[in-house]
């Protein structure tokens, strides 16, 4: 069960990175397009709807997938801390991008990985055998 949590966390972080690239890139594209349109066509620039809370989107585009990629392998030795990273990643992706067709898989993978890590119990200690 703990290996499933690790694999789901890393895969959720990898898919979340793709979502993060597009989220961060969309905010940058918005800045570029709005500044370019102000110079070229000021009336058209007013037609573009602004991106709400750009800093939140850009920050969570970076932090949420990185937390999942870090939390996945962490569950092997520090189950609770890894589960907190994975749960925080799922919550961060939900808060930053909402639940939609692009984010449903990374949110579900990271959330399930957090639950599996918590249910796996304490880490097993190697026994000293002679």
Backbone bond lengths (Angstrom), bond angles and torsions (degrees), N, CA, C in turn:
res aa  C-N    CA-C-N  psi(-1)  N-CA   C-N-CA  omega(-1)  CA-C   N-CA-C  phi
1 X - - - 1.455 - - 1.532 110.22 -
2 X 1.332 116.37 -35.44 1.463 119.00 -177.94 1.530 111.09 -70.81
3 X 1.335 116.19 -32.54 1.463 118.84 177.33 1.527 111.19 -70.67
4 X 1.309 116.25 -33.08 1.469 119.73 174.99 1.520 110.21 -63.92
5 X 1.335 116.72 -39.93 1.467 120.46 177.84 1.525 110.44 -63.74
6 X 1.330 115.89 -41.27 1.461 119.12 179.94 1.529 111.01 -63.78
7 X 1.327 116.46 -47.73 1.468 120.31 -177.87 1.528 110.82 -65.62
8 X 1.339 117.21 -43.93 1.466 119.83 178.43 1.523 111.58 -62.45
9 X 1.328 117.24 -38.12 1.467 120.32 178.91 1.515 112.37 -64.59
10 X 1.324 116.25 -45.11 1.466 119.62 -179.61 1.529 110.66 -67.98
11 X 1.338 117.26 -42.80 1.468 119.38 177.94 1.526 112.01 -65.84
12 X 1.335 116.53 -40.27 1.463 119.75 176.60 1.519 111.63 -62.29
13 X 1.328 117.05 -38.61 1.460 120.36 176.67 1.516 112.66 -67.66
14 X 1.342 116.57 -37.34 1.471 119.70 178.97 1.527 111.18 -66.97
15 X 1.328 116.66 -44.28 1.464 119.23 177.21 1.530 109.76 -67.74
16 X 1.331 116.87 -36.24 1.463 120.95 176.95 1.522 112.60 -64.16
17 X 1.334 116.73 -30.43 1.463 119.29 176.62 1.522 111.23 -65.45
18 X 1.305 116.63 -37.06 1.470 119.66 177.50 1.529 109.68 -63.79
19 X 1.331 116.12 -44.70 1.471 120.25 176.86 1.525 109.70 -62.12
20 X 1.332 116.69 -41.04 1.463 120.65 179.60 1.517 113.25 -64.45
21 X 1.345 116.97 -39.43 1.462 119.89 176.68 1.520 110.94 -59.09
22 X 1.325 116.22 -45.17 1.457 119.84 -179.67 1.522 112.02 -69.88
23 X 1.332 117.51 -37.43 1.463 120.12 178.48 1.518 111.67 -64.47
24 X 1.327 116.39 -47.80 1.456 120.70 179.03 1.526 110.46 -65.07
25 X 1.320 115.96 -42.70 1.462 120.33 -179.65 1.511 112.69 -65.30
26 X 1.336 117.27 -35.89 1.458 119.70 179.05 1.520 111.14 -64.15
27 X 1.330 117.49 -39.95 1.466 120.65 178.69 1.526 109.87 -65.34
28 X 1.326 116.81 -42.05 1.467 119.86 177.92 1.527 111.63 -65.65
29 X 1.315 117.12 -40.14 1.463 120.90 176.92 1.521 110.83 -63.15
30 X 1.317 116.68 -39.64 1.460 120.66 177.12 1.523 110.72 -60.82
31 X 1.336 117.63 -45.40 1.470 120.44 178.63 1.526 111.01 -61.66
32 X 1.309 116.36 -44.54 1.455 119.82 -178.96 1.530 111.15 -64.98
33 X 1.330 116.86 -46.88 1.463 120.45 -177.08 1.521 111.53 -66.59
34 X 1.328 117.38 -39.66 1.466 118.49 -178.52 1.525 111.22 -69.89
35 X 1.330 118.16 -38.22 1.467 119.06 178.44 1.522 111.23 -70.39
36 X 1.331 117.53 -35.80 1.450 121.03 178.40 1.529 110.62 -68.79
37 X 1.328 117.03 -41.19 1.469 119.84 -178.80 1.522 112.03 -69.95
38 X 1.323 117.82 -29.74 1.467 119.59 178.06 1.521 109.85 -61.80
39 X 1.336 116.39 -38.09 1.464 119.92 179.06 1.524 111.94 -74.29
40 X 1.315 117.24 -39.07 1.457 121.53 -173.40 1.527 111.98 -86.63
41 X 1.317 116.22 -51.86 1.465 120.62 -175.19 1.530 109.36 -140.99
42 X 1.333 117.43 90.11 1.464 119.90 -176.92 1.533 113.62 -59.56
43 X 1.322 117.80 -32.20 1.468 120.04 179.33 1.533 110.98 -67.60
44 X 1.317 116.82 -38.98 1.465 120.59 179.81 1.522 111.33 -70.45
45 X 1.338 116.62 -30.90 1.469 120.09 179.81 1.516 111.19 -64.85
46 X 1.311 117.70 -29.57 1.456 120.38 178.56 1.522 111.85 -74.19
47 X 1.335 117.98 -17.87 1.463 122.39 -179.92 1.531 112.54 -77.29
48 X 1.329 117.82 -22.76 1.467 121.35 -177.38 1.519 108.93 -74.19
49 X 1.321 115.88 125.82 1.466 118.82 178.47 1.521 108.98 -77.39
50 X 1.317 117.54 135.63 1.462 120.42 -176.64 1.533 112.00 -71.62
51 X 1.313 115.58 151.59 1.455 121.46 174.88 1.525 107.35 -78.19
52 X 1.323 116.10 128.59 1.456 119.68 -178.96 1.526 110.35 -80.26
53 X 1.312 116.63 130.27 1.464 124.79 175.47 1.532 112.07 52.37
54 X 1.310 115.00 67.04 1.461 121.61 -176.50 1.518 112.60 -62.19
55 X 1.329 116.81 -39.82 1.461 119.97 -178.67 1.522 111.55 -63.31
56 X 1.325 117.51 -39.02 1.458 121.24 178.49 1.523 110.28 -62.61
57 X 1.319 116.83 -45.33 1.463 120.60 -178.93 1.520 110.67 -63.05
58 X 1.318 117.42 -45.00 1.454 119.78 -178.20 1.525 111.86 -68.85
59 X 1.324 117.72 -38.39 1.461 120.26 179.47 1.525 110.93 -67.08
60 X 1.324 116.99 -45.94 1.463 119.75 -179.25 1.521 112.22 -73.50
61 X 1.332 118.44 -22.53 1.460 120.74 174.13 1.518 110.86 -63.06
62 X 1.313 116.58 -30.31 1.452 121.14 179.12 1.526 111.83 -91.21
63 X 1.332 117.36 -50.18 1.461 120.35 -170.16 1.520 114.99 -73.62
64 X 1.319 118.41 -39.37 1.470 119.86 -175.30 1.535 112.64 -63.96
65 X 1.326 120.28 -48.81 1.471 118.33 178.15 1.527 113.38 -66.91
66 X 1.319 117.00 -35.54 1.463 119.70 179.19 1.530 110.41 -65.59
67 X 1.325 117.24 -38.28 1.463 120.65 177.28 1.518 110.84 -63.09
68 X 1.316 118.10 -37.76 1.467 120.83 178.56 1.524 111.21 -68.93
69 X 1.320 116.86 -43.39 1.463 120.08 -179.50 1.536 110.09 -66.71
70 X 1.304 117.92 -33.85 1.465 120.89 177.19 1.524 111.44 -77.66
71 X 1.326 117.58 -38.02 1.457 121.12 -177.12 1.505 113.86 -73.47
72 X 1.320 118.02 -28.13 1.461 121.25 -179.81 1.519 113.04 -57.82
73 X 1.316 119.22 -60.32 1.473 119.57 178.24 1.530 113.22 -68.80
74 X 1.304 117.38 -23.03 1.457 120.92 -178.79 1.527 112.34 -65.58
75 X 1.332 117.70 -25.53 1.460 120.00 -176.89 1.523 112.53 -67.59
76 X 1.318 118.22 -16.50 1.458 119.91 178.73 1.521 111.92 -67.23
77 X 1.314 117.25 -35.56 1.466 120.15 -177.40 1.525 113.12 -111.58
78 X 1.313 117.02 -36.59 1.469 121.81 -178.83 1.520 108.08 -123.38
79 X 1.317 115.89 84.39 1.468 120.53 -171.66 1.517 113.14 -61.51
80 X 1.326 116.52 -47.04 1.467 119.12 -175.69 1.526 111.14 -67.10
81 X 1.319 117.28 -44.52 1.464 120.42 179.99 1.530 111.00 -64.91
82 X 1.331 117.37 -42.06 1.462 120.22 176.56 1.521 111.99 -62.82
83 X 1.349 116.14 -39.31 1.467 119.94 177.86 1.525 110.64 -65.38
84 X 1.318 117.42 -35.85 1.464 120.05 177.80 1.532 110.81 -67.23
85 X 1.319 117.23 -39.66 1.467 120.53 176.38 1.520 110.47 -63.20
86 X 1.334 116.87 -44.45 1.462 120.57 -178.63 1.523 111.57 -67.74
87 X 1.330 116.76 -42.24 1.460 119.45 177.29 1.517 111.75 -66.24
88 X 1.330 116.55 -39.07 1.460 120.40 176.20 1.515 112.12 -64.43
89 X 1.317 116.01 -35.63 1.463 120.02 177.04 1.524 110.94 -65.81
90 X 1.330 116.60 -44.97 1.471 119.83 178.82 1.526 110.33 -62.75
91 X 1.317 116.49 -43.51 1.468 119.97 178.05 1.517 112.44 -65.83
92 X 1.327 116.97 -37.79 1.459 120.51 178.68 1.514 112.54 -66.36
93 X 1.327 116.21 -39.93 1.466 118.65 177.29 1.523 110.94 -66.97
94 X 1.319 116.45 -37.50 1.464 119.71 178.37 1.526 110.74 -67.15
95 X 1.332 116.97 -42.50 1.460 121.37 -179.68 1.526 111.80 -69.41
96 X 1.312 116.96 -37.08 1.460 120.39 -176.95 1.515 114.39 -80.43
97 X 1.348 116.59 -37.47 1.460 119.34 -171.89 1.516 113.61 -123.18
98 X 1.308 118.96 -4.82 1.467 124.51 -176.23 1.529 109.60 67.82
99 X 1.309 116.10 176.81 1.458 121.08 -178.90 1.520 107.88 -97.78
100 X 1.314 116.29 112.16 1.464 120.95 179.58 1.522 108.97 -144.77
101 X 1.291 116.83 -171.21 1.459 121.29 -174.40 1.530 111.98 -64.65
102 X 1.310 118.14 -26.40 1.461 121.04 -179.04 1.515 112.66 -85.54
103 X 1.316 117.36 -27.96 1.458 120.27 -175.05 1.519 114.00 -104.29
104 X 1.312 118.41 -5.19 1.464 118.66 -174.52 1.528 111.72 -64.89
105 X 1.309 119.39 -38.16 1.457 119.99 -178.91 1.528 112.95 -72.16
106 X 1.337 120.72 -47.81 1.465 116.95 178.14 1.533 113.48 -64.96
107 X 1.325 117.42 -35.61 1.465 119.14 178.17 1.521 109.97 -66.34
108 X 1.329 117.33 -44.84 1.461 120.56 -179.51 1.526 111.39 -65.78
109 X 1.323 117.56 -41.70 1.461 120.59 -179.52 1.522 111.62 -64.46
110 X 1.330 116.95 -46.32 1.465 120.10 -179.09 1.526 111.10 -68.42
111 X 1.315 117.46 -39.29 1.458 120.39 178.37 1.515 111.78 -65.15
112 X 1.329 117.72 -44.50 1.454 121.01 178.03 1.522 111.07 -66.04
113 X 1.309 117.52 -37.83 1.465 120.38 177.14 1.520 110.94 -62.46
114 X 1.320 117.74 -39.23 1.465 120.79 178.27 1.524 110.58 -64.71
115 X 1.320 117.00 -43.51 1.467 120.48 179.15 1.523 110.82 -64.67
116 X 1.328 117.45 -44.18 1.465 120.52 178.61 1.520 111.84 -62.75
117 X 1.326 117.28 -38.44 1.463 120.31 179.13 1.529 110.78 -65.77
118 X 1.315 117.24 -38.05 1.468 119.78 178.76 1.527 111.46 -71.22
119 X 1.322 117.61 -34.99 1.460 120.84 -178.74 1.522 113.52 -80.72
120 X 1.309 118.18 -12.13 1.463 121.24 -175.05 1.521 112.42 -71.51
121 X 1.289 118.77 -20.37 1.456 121.04 179.56 1.513 112.25 87.98
122 X 1.335 115.84 -173.71 1.466 118.98 -177.12 1.522 111.30 -70.22
123 X 1.322 116.75 151.97 1.464 118.93 179.64 1.533 110.71 -66.56
124 X 1.311 115.48 144.79 1.464 119.51 179.87 1.523 109.62 -79.61
125 X 1.314 114.97 139.04 1.463 121.15 178.76 1.518 108.73 -97.47
126 X 1.326 117.21 136.75 1.459 118.11 176.23 1.524 110.51 -67.55
127 X 1.315 115.61 138.39 1.459 118.95 -179.74 1.517 109.85 -91.48
128 X 1.304 115.27 148.50 1.457 120.92 178.87 1.521 107.66 -85.40
129 X 1.308 115.85 103.59 1.463 119.60 -179.49 1.521 108.92 -107.06
130 X 1.300 115.92 142.50 1.460 120.84 -178.41 1.495 111.72 -101.16
